[in-house]
Amino acid sequence: MVMVLSPLFFVFMLGLGLTPLTLAQDDHRYRRFLSQHYDPKPKGRDDRYCESMMKRRKLINPCKDVNTFIHGKKNDIKAVCGDSNGKPYRDNLRISKSPFQVTTCKHKGGSLRPPCRYRATKAYRVIVIGCENGLPTHFEESFIPPSQ
């Protein structure tokens, strides 16, 4: 009996040991998503906003071509990963049921090395994100919802 339990016990303990690593990886991807795409209280939302935010968030080495910042509450963005504010979209993505205030920063061209120059576009848009374990981990796109 002890011989039979020993391998099962080992598998159980291994599973317990790996669970925190998986959760930590999800948390890391979520924190990276927030760092790249979340700004709750933006100031200005103009070209200077984009240039300073891209630099502050370390997205300029090389100059990132396009990046979108989502404004609002973290819980509202997380809700896109569930049914309260999201629904399935193509390729295992989720689309928001309601628009978010966003600022999209587009590289103006030229060299991909700093200093990077960006053009800001501000709008209310639905967002398409990838989620893992109920947390946003990837920003796919945003677009103006069609009028109903």
Secondary structure, DSSP 8 states (H G I E B T S, - for coil): -HHHHHHHHHHHHHHHHHHHHHHHHHHHHHHHHHHHHB-SS-S--SHHHHHHHHHHTT-BTTB-SEEEEEES-HHHHHGGGSTTTEEEEGGGEEEESS-EEEEEEEE-SS-SSSS--EEEEEEEEEEEEEEETTEEEEEEEEE-----
